Amino acid sequence: MPAYKVPQREMRFLMNEVLDYPAHYAGLAQGSEATPDVVEAIVQECAKLCEEVVAPLYQSGDEQGCQFNAGEVTTPQGFREAYDAFVAGGWQGLSHPVEYGGQGLPISLGLIKQEMLGTANWPFSMYPGLSLGAMNTILMHGDEAQKQTYLVPLTEGRWAGTMCLTEPQCGTDLGQVKTTATPQDDGSYRLNGTKIFISSGEHDLTENIIHIVLARLPDAPKGTRGISLFIVPKFTVNADGSLGERNPVSCGALEKKMGIKASSTCVMNFDGAEGYLIGEPNKGLECMFTFMNSARIGTAIQGVGSAERAYQGALAYAKERRSMRALSGTKEREQIADSLHHHGDVRRMLLTQKVIAEGGRALLYEAAQKADFMIEGLLAGDMRTYEAWDDKLGFITPILKGCLTELGLESANIGMQVFGGHGYIREHGMEQIVRDARISTLYEGTTGIQGLDLLGRKVLLLTQGKAVRQYTRDMLKVALPLVKQPRLRRHALTVLKLAAQWNWLTVRIALKARKEREVVSTACHDFLMYSGYAALAFIWLKMAAKAAERLEQGGEQSADFYRTKLASADFYFERLLPRGKAHAQSMLKNAQSLMSTPIEHFAFD
């Protein structure tokens, strides 16, 4: 398997030039310590950890997998040592408050850390990644005693966290949750039920595991209005912070999975486990959205990571592997055949991977800035600011999760295709990336669920199209001045047309849905993917504009780097963006072709 190399030049281009992170951090109360020198040191040290310690365990972890014995889970060889190194570096608490054991740096730096870690070894990154969601939930909704008891050791990395939502009968429909929480005289609760697909539910990396669990109180209303949220530790915690007795929560089995085999995905049984209410009774789903938004953005990182890792492997192979002669004439006369990268179709595949990885990373880094502003408002107690930025982030989150994971899986498959038959063989590592990438389109809500959340909830129900209007207003603001620049005119005009079309499509679907509600469900996938391609076009225009500016005025990177960025933008607009037209046409079709055929007519004996 090719070694992973952190693309630091790409990251610096985004952070220092396109998105101007130095000015962004200078304007944040949390950003005073995030000086350019500090940020550069963080990126370099994290890259070193990921390249030298974490990435080498990717293939061996897949081969060994997690081992299950009598309720105990053992992670693959080397994982404990790598996790200890991760904790020793203070990486878990990088972006969490100092008063709870963190370093108090902006949350965007935490996302950049997660990207490097996840690309190096996605299954490994899931262990600290799940903890981040638990930490954010307790930080936002826990009382001070809960923060001192649970948040501090989680932030320090001594304990880990999970998200216990799904049950055998309900999947994404959490209104069907059956796990019960019975109140006790001492203010605690006893939880009974079974949860499935619980990532990091049991492992040997930390001394304690804190489960964030959805359950129902005895008098709870039916459906999602009757779900509460609880903290359930693997080991109870004494008043002095030491560990007490083992709580009756246990791993009943490890799921046998297609990929991410080094990540322990567990069936968790709660047999009268002691738990503590977090937030208000029957408001658990609202609290859990804190966790879900963190998890969905985290999953979007997997899409970018899969694209980057597959691209690095495919590019190296295309340079070394020789096959046939280029149609335009022999390129390497001294060799028996030309390298793969001389063939047009191979270049199509490589450039597709390149623009997916680079465009997806740019969207994530831009979203991370919105998260910084959101957290700034929360920590300052300014809920109006918090909610405004939460709405902006909430709109882009399903696009990031849904579209980028689909494109990340596509890029992984392309990497396998570049390798040809060798890509199907385990020793080259490409088939592992495909297997691992496949789950990203499923967990934290399938692509269809993301589409429904985007179109049905965020666009039509909650904002009546305002979310699209706000986002496209920014597109207009950036694109209009660029129409005057010859090198960027075509792309700027395209982005202007996309902004208008996106609004028009939204209105058309809203009007159609008044007469035929099922249109929302039948159009949501196409609306999501169209939105993703439009958002990628917008960010590629921004990158192209900055590259053109730096070519004229000079910048941190070489002239060839900026020229290549402009060429990549051309490729995206000419070769990938046209896919959006098909989605635009499809989303406006009536629902009849999908819904009119009776289910008994889908197959005949």
Disulfide bonds with the S-S distance in Angstrom:
none
